[in-house]
Protein backbone atom coordinates (compact mmCIF):
# COMPACT_ATOMS: atom_id res chain seq x y z
CA UNK A 1 0.00 0.00 0.00
CA UNK A 2 1.43 3.38 -0.98
CA UNK A 3 1.61 6.46 1.22
CA UNK A 4 -1.03 8.09 -0.99
CA UNK A 5 -3.35 5.13 -0.50
CA UNK A 6 -2.90 5.33 3.27
CA UNK A 7 -3.98 8.95 3.12
CA UNK A 8 -7.02 8.09 1.06
CA UNK A 9 -5.93 10.46 -1.71
CA UNK A 10 -5.56 9.16 -5.24
CA UNK A 11 -2.11 9.40 -6.78
CA UNK A 12 -3.34 9.61 -10.37
CA UNK A 13 -5.12 12.80 -11.49
CA UNK A 14 -7.22 10.84 -14.01
CA UNK A 15 -8.27 8.46 -11.26
CA UNK A 16 -9.21 11.41 -9.06
CA UNK A 17 -11.42 12.88 -11.75
CA UNK A 18 -13.11 9.57 -12.41
CA UNK A 19 -13.74 8.66 -8.81
CA UNK A 20 -14.92 12.11 -7.77
CA UNK A 21 -17.01 13.87 -10.44
CA UNK A 22 -15.85 17.40 -10.96
CA UNK A 23 -12.64 16.74 -9.02
CA UNK A 24 -10.44 17.98 -11.82
CA UNK A 25 -12.52 21.09 -12.23
CA UNK A 26 -13.81 20.22 -15.72
CA UNK A 27 -16.68 22.71 -15.43
CA UNK A 28 -14.51 25.51 -14.09
CA UNK A 29 -14.16 28.46 -16.45
CA UNK A 30 -10.48 29.41 -16.54
CA UNK A 31 -9.85 33.12 -15.97
CA UNK A 32 -7.75 34.98 -18.53
CA UNK A 33 -4.22 36.09 -17.77
CA UNK A 34 -5.16 39.67 -16.93
CA UNK A 35 -7.75 38.59 -14.37
CA UNK A 36 -5.32 36.09 -12.83
CA UNK A 37 -2.67 38.80 -12.46
CA UNK A 38 -5.23 41.14 -10.92
CA UNK A 39 -6.25 38.46 -8.42
CA UNK A 40 -2.59 37.80 -7.59
CA UNK A 41 -1.92 41.50 -6.99
CA UNK A 42 -5.04 41.80 -4.85
CA UNK A 43 -3.99 38.78 -2.82
CA UNK A 44 -0.48 40.13 -2.30
CA UNK A 45 -1.64 43.62 -1.32
CA UNK A 46 -4.27 42.20 1.01
CA UNK A 47 -1.60 39.98 2.57
CA UNK A 48 0.66 43.01 2.98
CA UNK A 49 -2.01 44.92 4.89
CA UNK A 50 -3.07 41.96 7.02
CA UNK A 51 0.44 40.97 8.05
CA UNK A 52 1.68 44.51 8.55
CA UNK A 53 -1.13 44.85 11.07
CA UNK A 54 -0.31 41.52 12.65
CA UNK A 55 3.48 41.73 12.52
CA UNK A 56 3.94 45.27 13.85
CA UNK A 57 2.95 43.96 17.28
CA UNK A 58 5.96 41.65 17.36
CA UNK A 59 8.31 44.33 16.04
CA UNK A 60 7.30 46.85 18.73
CA UNK A 61 6.71 44.44 21.60
CA UNK A 62 9.39 46.14 23.75
CA UNK A 63 7.62 49.50 23.59
CA UNK A 64 4.31 47.82 24.35
CA UNK A 65 5.89 46.27 27.44
CA UNK A 66 6.97 49.71 28.64
CA UNK A 67 3.62 51.42 28.08
CA UNK A 68 0.97 48.76 28.46
CA UNK A 69 2.69 46.55 31.04
CA UNK A 70 4.73 49.21 32.81
CA UNK A 71 8.23 47.78 32.26
CA UNK A 72 10.52 46.45 29.54
CA UNK A 73 12.29 43.76 31.56
CA UNK A 74 11.55 40.04 31.46
CA UNK A 75 8.29 40.30 33.40
CA UNK A 76 6.87 42.93 31.09
CA UNK A 77 8.00 41.05 28.00
CA UNK A 78 6.50 37.86 29.38
CA UNK A 79 3.11 39.49 29.84
CA UNK A 80 3.29 41.12 26.42
CA UNK A 81 4.11 37.79 24.82
CA UNK A 82 1.03 36.36 26.50
CA UNK A 83 -0.82 38.91 24.38
CA UNK A 84 0.99 37.37 21.41
CA UNK A 85 -0.10 33.88 22.46
CA UNK A 86 -3.79 34.67 23.03
CA UNK A 87 -4.10 35.95 19.48
CA UNK A 88 -3.05 32.50 18.29
CA UNK A 89 -5.48 30.80 20.64
CA UNK A 90 -8.21 32.90 18.99
CA UNK A 91 -7.14 31.78 15.52
CA UNK A 92 -9.00 28.43 15.48
CA UNK A 93 -12.25 30.25 16.30
CA UNK A 94 -11.63 32.57 13.36
CA UNK A 95 -10.69 29.56 11.25
CA UNK A 96 -13.87 27.66 12.06
CA UNK A 97 -16.25 30.58 11.57
CA UNK A 98 -14.50 32.14 8.57
CA UNK A 99 -13.85 28.76 6.98
CA UNK A 100 -17.53 27.86 7.26
CA UNK A 101 -18.63 31.21 5.82
CA UNK A 102 -15.98 31.13 3.09
CA UNK A 103 -17.02 27.66 1.88
CA UNK A 104 -20.72 28.51 2.14
CA UNK A 105 -20.83 32.10 0.83
CA UNK A 106 -17.61 32.57 -1.09
CA UNK A 107 -14.14 34.01 -0.56
CA UNK A 108 -14.28 37.59 -1.86
CA UNK A 109 -16.55 39.49 0.56
CA UNK A 110 -15.27 37.66 3.61
CA UNK A 111 -11.63 38.47 2.82
CA UNK A 112 -12.46 42.15 2.42
CA UNK A 113 -14.30 42.15 5.75
CA UNK A 114 -11.37 40.49 7.54
CA UNK A 115 -9.11 43.35 6.46
CA UNK A 116 -11.45 45.85 8.08
CA UNK A 117 -11.53 43.85 11.33
CA UNK A 118 -7.79 43.48 11.76
CA UNK A 119 -7.06 47.07 10.69
CA UNK A 120 -9.56 48.42 13.23
CA UNK A 121 -8.09 46.25 15.99
CA UNK A 122 -4.54 47.33 15.12
CA UNK A 123 -5.42 51.03 15.13
CA UNK A 124 -7.19 50.58 18.46
CA UNK A 125 -3.98 49.13 20.00
CA UNK A 126 -2.31 52.42 19.08
CA UNK A 127 -5.00 54.27 21.06
CA UNK A 128 -4.79 52.29 24.33
CA UNK A 129 -3.88 54.59 27.25
CA UNK A 130 -0.79 53.58 29.20
CA UNK A 131 -0.96 51.49 32.36
CA UNK A 132 0.07 54.59 34.29
CA UNK A 133 -3.22 56.19 33.21
CA UNK A 134 -5.72 53.33 33.43
CA UNK A 135 -3.90 50.59 35.34
CA UNK A 136 -4.72 46.96 34.58
CA UNK A 137 -7.35 48.02 32.05
CA UNK A 138 -4.49 48.67 29.61
CA UNK A 139 -3.27 45.04 29.37
CA UNK A 140 -6.88 43.81 29.40
CA UNK A 141 -7.68 45.98 26.38
CA UNK A 142 -4.51 44.82 24.66
CA UNK A 143 -5.45 41.17 25.13
CA UNK A 144 -9.00 41.74 23.83
CA UNK A 145 -7.71 43.49 20.72
CA UNK A 146 -5.15 40.76 20.14
CA UNK A 147 -7.99 38.24 20.28
CA UNK A 148 -9.76 40.18 17.52
CA UNK A 149 -6.54 40.27 15.47
CA UNK A 150 -6.10 36.55 15.97
CA UNK A 151 -9.69 35.84 14.93
CA UNK A 152 -9.15 37.78 11.70
CA UNK A 153 -5.76 36.18 10.97
CA UNK A 154 -7.31 32.75 11.53
CA UNK A 155 -9.52 33.30 8.51
CA UNK A 156 -7.03 35.22 6.39
CA UNK A 157 -4.28 32.77 5.45
CA UNK A 158 -6.39 29.94 4.05
CA UNK A 159 -8.83 32.39 2.48
CA UNK A 160 -6.20 34.43 0.65
CA UNK A 161 -4.28 31.35 -0.50
CA UNK A 162 -7.48 29.63 -1.66
CA UNK A 163 -8.54 32.79 -3.46
CA UNK A 164 -5.38 33.12 -5.55
CA UNK A 165 -4.93 29.35 -5.93
CA UNK A 166 -8.42 29.00 -7.40
CA UNK A 167 -7.58 31.64 -10.01
CA UNK A 168 -4.06 30.44 -10.89
CA UNK A 169 -3.27 28.03 -13.78
CA UNK A 170 -2.17 24.55 -12.70
CA UNK A 171 1.35 24.84 -14.13
CA UNK A 172 2.10 28.18 -12.41
CA UNK A 173 0.00 27.91 -9.26
CA UNK A 174 2.89 27.99 -6.81
CA UNK A 175 4.49 31.00 -8.47
CA UNK A 176 1.22 32.95 -8.40
CA UNK A 177 0.45 31.99 -4.80
CA UNK A 178 3.99 32.81 -3.65
CA UNK A 179 3.28 36.53 -3.93
CA UNK A 180 0.93 36.27 -0.96
CA UNK A 181 3.91 35.06 1.08
CA UNK A 182 6.00 37.85 -0.46
CA UNK A 183 3.34 40.34 0.64
CA UNK A 184 3.55 39.16 4.24
CA UNK A 185 7.35 39.49 4.34
CA UNK A 186 7.31 42.87 2.57
CA UNK A 187 4.86 43.96 5.26
CA UNK A 188 7.33 43.00 7.98
CA UNK A 189 10.13 44.69 6.02
CA UNK A 190 8.06 47.85 5.71
CA UNK A 191 7.18 47.69 9.40
CA UNK A 192 10.84 47.23 10.34
CA UNK A 193 11.99 50.07 8.06
CA UNK A 194 9.21 52.40 9.16
CA UNK A 195 9.95 51.72 12.83
CA UNK A 196 13.68 52.25 12.21
CA UNK A 197 12.99 55.60 10.52
CA UNK A 198 10.85 56.71 13.46
CA UNK A 199 13.53 55.70 15.96
CA UNK A 200 16.24 57.50 13.94
CA UNK A 201 14.15 60.62 13.44
CA UNK A 202 12.44 60.93 16.82
CA UNK A 203 14.79 59.02 19.10
CA UNK A 204 14.27 56.02 21.33
CA UNK A 205 12.85 58.11 24.18
CA UNK A 206 10.10 59.52 21.95
CA UNK A 207 9.32 56.03 20.67
CA UNK A 208 8.99 54.73 24.21
CA UNK A 209 6.82 57.70 25.16
CA UNK A 210 4.34 58.17 22.29
CA UNK A 211 5.72 57.54 18.79
CA UNK A 212 5.28 53.75 19.08
CA UNK A 213 1.59 54.45 18.42
CA UNK A 214 2.19 55.78 14.89
CA UNK A 215 2.83 52.41 13.16
CA UNK A 216 -0.36 51.02 14.69
CA UNK A 217 -2.45 54.00 13.58
CA UNK A 218 -1.12 53.61 10.03
CA UNK A 219 -3.36 50.55 9.84
CA UNK A 220 -6.34 52.80 9.07
CA UNK A 221 -5.30 54.05 5.60
CA UNK A 222 -3.61 50.75 4.75
CA UNK A 223 -6.77 48.85 5.67
CA UNK A 224 -8.90 51.09 3.47
CA UNK A 225 -6.63 50.51 0.47
CA UNK A 226 -6.66 46.74 0.96
CA UNK A 227 -10.44 46.65 1.41
CA UNK A 228 -11.01 48.68 -1.75
CA UNK A 229 -8.76 46.44 -3.87
CA UNK A 230 -10.30 43.20 -2.65
CA UNK A 231 -13.82 44.48 -3.22
CA UNK A 232 -13.07 45.08 -6.92
CA UNK A 233 -12.53 41.40 -7.74
CA UNK A 234 -15.06 38.77 -8.71
CA UNK A 235 -15.54 35.45 -6.93
CA UNK A 236 -13.05 32.71 -7.85
CA UNK A 237 -13.78 30.50 -10.90
CA UNK A 238 -13.79 27.36 -8.75
CA UNK A 239 -16.34 28.63 -6.23
CA UNK A 240 -18.41 30.16 -9.05
CA UNK A 241 -18.54 26.71 -10.65
CA UNK A 242 -19.79 25.18 -7.40
CA UNK A 243 -22.59 27.73 -7.28
CA UNK A 244 -23.50 27.16 -10.93
CA UNK A 245 -23.65 23.40 -10.35
CA UNK A 246 -25.57 23.92 -7.08
CA UNK A 247 -22.99 21.75 -5.31
CA UNK A 248 -21.91 24.11 -2.52
CA UNK A 249 -21.72 21.96 0.62
CA UNK A 250 -24.39 22.87 3.15
CA UNK A 251 -22.14 22.21 6.16
CA UNK A 252 -18.48 22.29 5.09
CA UNK A 253 -17.23 21.84 8.66
CA UNK A 254 -19.15 18.61 9.03
CA UNK A 255 -17.95 17.46 5.62
CA UNK A 256 -14.34 18.21 6.53
CA UNK A 257 -14.40 16.69 10.01
CA UNK A 258 -16.32 13.50 9.20
CA UNK A 259 -14.38 12.41 6.13
CA UNK A 260 -11.34 10.17 6.79
CA UNK A 261 -9.72 11.55 3.63
CA UNK A 262 -10.08 15.16 4.81
CA UNK A 263 -9.07 14.36 8.39
CA UNK A 264 -5.82 12.80 7.18
CA UNK A 265 -5.16 15.86 5.04
CA UNK A 266 -5.88 18.11 8.04
CA UNK A 267 -3.30 16.13 10.01
CA UNK A 268 -0.75 16.89 7.29
CA UNK A 269 -1.79 20.55 7.47
CA UNK A 270 -0.93 20.58 11.18
CA UNK A 271 2.51 18.96 11.02
CA UNK A 272 3.88 19.89 7.59
CA UNK A 273 4.17 23.62 8.48
CA UNK A 274 5.96 22.89 11.79
CA UNK A 275 9.04 24.73 10.48
CA UNK A 276 6.89 27.78 9.75
CA UNK A 277 6.77 28.72 13.45
CA UNK A 278 10.50 29.20 14.05
CA UNK A 279 10.99 30.26 10.44
CA UNK A 280 8.45 33.06 10.40
CA UNK A 281 7.81 34.09 13.97
CA UNK A 282 11.31 33.64 15.41
CA UNK A 283 13.44 34.74 12.46
CA UNK A 284 11.38 37.78 11.56
CA UNK A 285 8.65 38.80 14.03
CA UNK A 286 10.43 37.96 17.30
CA UNK A 287 13.99 38.59 16.09
CA UNK A 288 14.17 42.35 16.95
CA UNK A 289 13.06 41.62 20.53
CA UNK A 290 15.49 38.68 20.75
CA UNK A 291 18.42 40.82 19.59
CA UNK A 292 17.52 43.66 21.95
CA UNK A 293 16.78 41.69 25.12
CA UNK A 294 18.17 38.13 25.01
CA UNK A 295 21.88 38.40 24.20
CA UNK A 296 23.13 39.63 27.56
CA UNK A 297 26.21 41.85 27.11
CA UNK A 298 25.81 41.58 23.33
CA UNK A 299 22.34 43.13 23.18
CA UNK A 300 21.59 45.31 20.15
CA UNK A 301 19.85 48.65 20.18
CA UNK A 302 16.33 48.46 18.76
CA UNK A 303 17.46 50.36 15.66
CA UNK A 304 20.28 47.92 14.91
CA UNK A 305 18.02 44.97 15.68
CA UNK A 306 15.44 46.22 13.17
CA UNK A 307 18.19 46.74 10.57
CA UNK A 308 19.39 43.14 11.00
CA UNK A 309 15.83 41.92 10.52
CA UNK A 310 15.34 44.14 7.46
CA UNK A 311 18.42 42.65 5.75
CA UNK A 312 17.10 39.11 6.16
CA UNK A 313 13.66 40.17 4.96
CA UNK A 314 15.16 41.52 1.72
CA UNK A 315 16.83 38.14 1.18
CA UNK A 316 13.68 36.10 1.64
CA UNK A 317 11.54 38.41 -0.49
CA UNK A 318 13.98 37.87 -3.38
CA UNK A 319 14.21 34.09 -2.88
CA UNK A 320 10.53 33.17 -2.45
CA UNK A 321 9.43 33.65 -6.10
CA UNK A 322 12.56 31.80 -7.27
CA UNK A 323 11.79 28.85 -4.99
CA UNK A 324 8.15 28.86 -6.14
CA UNK A 325 9.21 28.72 -9.81
CA UNK A 326 11.52 25.83 -8.98
CA UNK A 327 8.63 24.04 -7.27
CA UNK A 328 6.42 24.45 -10.34
CA UNK A 329 9.17 22.78 -12.39
CA UNK A 330 10.59 20.00 -10.21
CA UNK A 331 7.86 19.49 -7.60
CA UNK A 332 6.77 20.61 -4.15
CA UNK A 333 8.39 17.82 -2.14
CA UNK A 334 11.99 18.33 -3.37
CA UNK A 335 11.92 22.05 -2.53
CA UNK A 336 10.32 21.50 0.88
CA UNK A 337 12.83 18.75 1.65
CA UNK A 338 15.80 20.89 0.64
CA UNK A 339 14.57 23.79 2.78
CA UNK A 340 13.97 21.65 5.88
CA UNK A 341 17.38 19.97 5.60
CA UNK A 342 19.07 23.35 5.10
CA UNK A 343 17.36 24.80 8.19
CA UNK A 344 18.35 21.79 10.30
CA UNK A 345 21.99 22.09 9.16
CA UNK A 346 22.57 25.86 9.34
CA UNK A 347 20.45 26.91 12.36
CA UNK A 348 23.03 26.23 15.06
CA UNK A 349 26.08 27.80 13.35
CA UNK A 350 24.06 30.80 12.17
CA UNK A 351 22.69 31.50 15.63
CA UNK A 352 26.26 31.31 16.91
CA UNK A 353 27.04 34.18 14.54
CA UNK A 354 23.95 36.11 15.61
CA UNK A 355 24.77 35.80 19.31
CA UNK A 356 28.25 37.34 18.88
CA UNK A 357 26.61 40.75 19.00
CA UNK A 358 28.50 41.83 15.88
CA UNK A 359 26.21 43.61 13.43
CA UNK A 360 27.79 42.19 10.24
CA UNK A 361 27.88 38.63 11.58
CA UNK A 362 24.28 38.89 12.75
CA UNK A 363 23.26 40.04 9.26
CA UNK A 364 25.08 37.07 7.71
CA UNK A 365 23.45 34.66 10.16
CA UNK A 366 19.90 35.90 9.65
CA UNK A 367 20.35 36.15 5.87
CA UNK A 368 21.56 32.56 5.54
CA UNK A 369 18.63 31.41 7.68
CA UNK A 370 16.23 33.43 5.54
CA UNK A 371 17.55 31.84 2.34
CA UNK A 372 17.32 28.36 3.87
CA UNK A 373 13.75 29.00 5.02
CA UNK A 374 12.61 30.56 1.72
CA UNK A 375 11.86 27.20 0.08
CA UNK A 376 9.45 26.30 2.88
CA UNK A 377 7.83 29.75 2.91
CA UNK A 378 7.38 29.67 -0.87
CA UNK A 379 5.84 26.21 -1.17
CA UNK A 380 4.07 25.07 1.99
CA UNK A 381 0.83 27.04 1.58
CA UNK A 382 0.42 25.96 -2.03
CA UNK A 383 0.65 22.33 -0.92
CA UNK A 384 -1.90 22.89 1.84
CA UNK A 385 -4.37 24.44 -0.61
CA UNK A 386 -3.83 21.57 -3.05
CA UNK A 387 -4.67 18.96 -0.39
CA UNK A 388 -8.38 19.86 -0.25
CA UNK A 389 -11.27 20.17 -2.73
CA UNK A 390 -13.03 23.50 -3.27
CA UNK A 391 -16.06 22.37 -1.27
CA UNK A 392 -14.11 22.31 2.03
CA UNK A 393 -10.80 23.98 1.14
CA UNK A 394 -11.27 27.14 3.20
CA UNK A 395 -12.62 25.30 6.27
CA UNK A 396 -10.24 22.35 6.41
CA UNK A 397 -7.12 24.34 5.49
CA UNK A 398 -7.97 27.04 8.08
CA UNK A 399 -8.53 24.58 10.89
CA UNK A 400 -5.37 22.56 10.30
CA UNK A 401 -3.07 25.52 9.81
CA UNK A 402 -4.40 27.42 12.83
CA UNK A 403 -3.80 24.42 15.07
CA UNK A 404 -0.30 24.16 13.63
CA UNK A 405 0.34 27.83 14.33
CA UNK A 406 -0.74 27.49 17.95
CA UNK A 407 1.55 24.51 18.51
CA UNK A 408 4.61 25.65 16.59
CA UNK A 409 4.26 29.42 16.14
CA UNK A 410 2.02 31.26 18.58
CA UNK A 411 3.81 30.00 21.66
CA UNK A 412 7.27 30.64 20.17
CA UNK A 413 8.02 34.15 21.56
CA UNK A 414 6.64 33.28 25.00
CA UNK A 415 8.44 29.93 25.07
CA UNK A 416 11.73 31.37 23.82
CA UNK A 417 11.66 34.20 26.39
CA UNK A 418 10.95 31.72 29.20
CA UNK A 419 13.53 29.12 28.13
CA UNK A 420 16.29 31.66 27.51
CA UNK A 421 15.68 33.16 30.95
CA UNK A 422 15.54 29.80 32.74
CA UNK A 423 18.47 28.12 30.96
CA UNK A 424 20.69 31.12 30.35
CA UNK A 425 21.26 29.89 26.78
CA UNK A 426 20.55 32.34 23.97
CA UNK A 427 20.82 29.48 21.43
CA UNK A 428 17.38 28.09 22.31
CA UNK A 429 15.86 29.38 19.00
CA UNK A 430 18.41 27.32 17.06
CA UNK A 431 17.26 24.12 18.77
CA UNK A 432 13.62 25.02 18.11
CA UNK A 433 14.42 25.44 14.42
CA UNK A 434 16.22 22.07 14.23
CA UNK A 435 13.39 20.20 15.99
CA UNK A 436 10.63 21.66 13.83
CA UNK A 437 12.64 21.12 10.64
CA UNK A 438 12.84 17.45 11.61
CA UNK A 439 9.07 17.29 12.15
CA UNK A 440 8.49 18.79 8.71
CA UNK A 441 10.89 16.27 7.14
CA UNK A 442 9.12 13.32 8.75
CA UNK A 443 5.71 14.63 7.60
CA UNK A 444 6.96 14.92 4.02
CA UNK A 445 7.21 11.13 3.91
CA UNK A 446 3.39 10.98 4.06
CA UNK A 447 2.79 13.68 1.41
CA UNK A 448 2.02 12.95 -2.23
CA UNK A 449 3.38 15.22 -4.96
CA UNK A 450 0.81 17.81 -6.08
CA UNK A 451 2.75 19.76 -8.74
CA UNK A 452 0.74 20.53 -11.86
CA UNK A 453 -2.42 18.69 -10.76
CA UNK A 454 -5.81 20.35 -11.21
CA UNK A 455 -7.39 21.53 -7.98
CA UNK A 456 -10.05 19.09 -6.82
CA UNK A 457 -13.59 20.50 -6.84
CA UNK A 458 -15.45 17.89 -4.78
DANOR-V308595 format. One record per pair of residues at least 6 apart in sequence whose ideal C-beta (glycine too) atoms are under 7 Angstrom apart, sorted by the first residue. I is the first residue (numbers start at 1). GAP is how many residues later the second one is. Records with the same first field share a line. If there is no record, write none. Layout:
I = GAP + GAP
This chain:
2 = 9
3 = 442 + 443 + 445
4 = 6 + 7 + 444
7 = 257 + 258 + 439
8 = 252 + 253 + 256
9 = 252 + 256 + 439
10 = 6 + 9
11 = 437
13 = 11 + 440 + 441
16 = 7 + 8 + 440
17 = 6 + 7
20 = 436 + 438
21 = 437
22 = 435 + 436
23 = 366 + 433 + 434 + 435
24 = 430
25 = 213 + 429 + 430 + 432
27 = 214 + 218
28 = 209 + 210 + 213 + 429
29 = 208
30 = 207
31 = 136 + 206
36 = 131 + 132 + 140
38 = 195
39 = 124 + 125 + 128 + 194
40 = 124 + 136 + 139
42 = 187 + 188 + 191
43 = 117 + 120 + 121 + 136 + 137
44 = 135 + 136 + 138 + 139
45 = 138 + 181 + 184
46 = 65 + 69 + 114 + 180 + 183 + 184
47 = 113 + 133 + 136 + 137
48 = 135 + 138 + 139
49 = 66 + 70 + 173 + 174 + 176 + 177
50 = 65 + 68 + 103 + 106
51 = 133 + 136 + 137
52 = 135 + 138 + 139 + 170
53 = 65 + 66 + 69 + 96 + 166
54 = 64 + 95 + 99
55 = 132 + 133 + 136 + 230
56 = 66 + 135 + 159 + 160
57 = 27
58 = 26 + 227 + 228 + 355
59 = 132 + 133 + 136 + 229
60 = 135 + 152 + 155
61 = 16 + 19 + 228
62 = 10 + 227 + 230 + 231 + 240
63 = 144 + 145 + 149
64 = 16
65 = 6 + 7 + 11 + 12 + 15
66 = 6 + 142
67 = 63 + 145
68 = 60 + 62 + 63 + 70 + 71 + 74
69 = 7 + 10 + 11 + 62 + 70
70 = 6 + 61
74 = 343 + 347
77 = 216 + 340
78 = 339
79 = 60
81 = 332 + 333 + 336
82 = 332
83 = 59 + 60 + 63
84 = 326 + 329 + 330
85 = 325 + 326 + 329
86 = 57 + 60 + 61 + 64
87 = 59 + 60 + 62 + 63
88 = 62 + 317 + 318 + 321 + 322
89 = 61 + 317
90 = 57 + 60 + 61 + 64
91 = 59 + 62 + 63 + 311 + 314 + 315
92 = 62 + 307 + 310 + 311
93 = 58 + 61
94 = 56 + 57 + 58 + 59 + 60 + 61
95 = 59 + 60 + 303 + 304 + 307
96 = 157 + 303
98 = 12 + 16 + 56 + 57 + 61 + 300
99 = 56 + 59 + 153 + 295 + 296 + 299 + 300
100 = 152 + 153 + 295
101 = 9
102 = 8 + 57 + 292
103 = 146 + 149 + 288 + 289 + 291 + 292
104 = 144 + 148
106 = 129 + 133
107 = 52 + 55 + 56 + 128 + 129 + 132 + 287
108 = 122 + 125 + 127
110 = 45 + 49
111 = 48 + 49 + 52 + 119
112 = 115 + 118 + 119
114 = 38 + 41 + 42
115 = 108 + 111 + 112 + 115
116 = 107 + 111
117 = 31 + 35
118 = 31 + 34 + 35
119 = 100 + 101 + 103 + 104
121 = 24 + 27 + 28
122 = 27 + 94 + 97
123 = 93 + 94 + 96 + 97
124 = 21
125 = 17 + 20 + 91
126 = 87 + 90 + 91
128 = 10 + 13 + 14
129 = 9
130 = 8
131 = 7 + 8
154 = 244 + 248
155 = 243
157 = 244
158 = 236 + 239 + 240 + 243
159 = 235
160 = 20
161 = 16 + 19 + 220 + 224
162 = 223 + 231 + 232 + 235
163 = 73
164 = 12 + 13 + 16
165 = 8 + 12 + 217 + 220 + 290
166 = 70 + 71 + 72 + 73 + 224 + 289
167 = 69 + 70
168 = 8 + 9
170 = 282 + 283 + 284
171 = 157 + 281
172 = 156
173 = 209
174 = 150 + 153 + 154 + 205 + 208
175 = 146 + 149 + 150 + 153
177 = 204 + 205
178 = 142 + 143 + 146 + 200
181 = 139 + 196 + 197 + 200
182 = 135 + 138 + 139
185 = 128 + 131 + 132
186 = 131
188 = 96 + 97 + 125
189 = 121 + 124 + 125 + 128
191 = 24
192 = 114 + 117 + 118 + 121
193 = 117
194 = 21
195 = 20 + 111
196 = 107 + 110 + 111
198 = 9 + 13 + 16
199 = 8 + 103 + 104
200 = 103
202 = 9
204 = 98
238 = 152 + 217 + 219
239 = 151
241 = 216
242 = 6 + 148 + 149 + 215
247 = 211
249 = 6 + 142 + 143
252 = 139 + 140 + 143
253 = 142
255 = 136 + 137
256 = 6 + 136 + 139 + 140
257 = 6
262 = 126 + 130 + 134
265 = 122 + 123 + 131
266 = 130 + 133 + 134
268 = 119 + 175 + 178 + 179
269 = 115 + 118 + 128 + 131 + 132 + 135
270 = 130 + 133 + 134
271 = 168 + 172
272 = 108 + 111 + 168 + 171 + 175
273 = 107 + 128 + 131
274 = 130 + 134 + 162 + 165 + 166
275 = 65 + 68 + 101 + 161 + 162 + 165
276 = 100 + 104 + 132 + 133
277 = 128 + 131 + 132 + 135 + 159
278 = 134 + 151 + 154 + 155 + 158
279 = 64 + 94 + 97 + 98
280 = 129
281 = 128 + 131 + 132
282 = 130 + 134 + 147 + 150
283 = 29 + 83 + 86 + 87 + 90
284 = 25 + 28 + 29
286 = 126 + 127 + 130
287 = 22 + 79
288 = 14 + 17 + 18 + 21
290 = 139
291 = 9 + 14 + 17 + 71
292 = 7 + 8 + 10 + 13
293 = 6
294 = 126 + 132
295 = 60 + 62 + 131
296 = 130
298 = 57 + 58 + 59
300 = 8
304 = 55
308 = 51 + 54 + 55 + 58
309 = 57
311 = 52 + 55 + 56
312 = 54 + 55 + 57 + 58
315 = 52 + 55 + 56
316 = 54 + 57 + 58 + 61
319 = 52 + 55
320 = 54 + 57 + 58
323 = 12 + 51 + 52 + 55 + 56
324 = 54 + 55
326 = 9
327 = 8 + 51 + 52 + 124
328 = 123
331 = 118 + 120
332 = 47 + 50 + 51 + 117 + 118 + 119
333 = 111 + 114 + 116
335 = 40 + 44
336 = 39 + 40 + 43 + 44 + 108
337 = 104 + 107
338 = 37
339 = 33 + 34 + 36 + 37
340 = 36 + 97 + 100 + 101
341 = 100
342 = 30
343 = 29 + 30 + 90 + 94
344 = 90 + 93 + 94
346 = 22 + 23 + 26
347 = 22 + 83 + 86 + 87
348 = 82 + 86
350 = 15 + 18 + 19
351 = 14 + 76 + 78 + 79
353 = 8 + 9 + 11 + 12
354 = 8 + 11 + 12
355 = 71 + 72
383 = 67
384 = 13 + 17
385 = 8 + 12
386 = 64 + 67 + 69
388 = 8 + 9
389 = 67 + 68 + 69
390 = 65 + 67
391 = 67
408 = 28
412 = 20
416 = 12 + 13
419 = 9
420 = 6 + 8
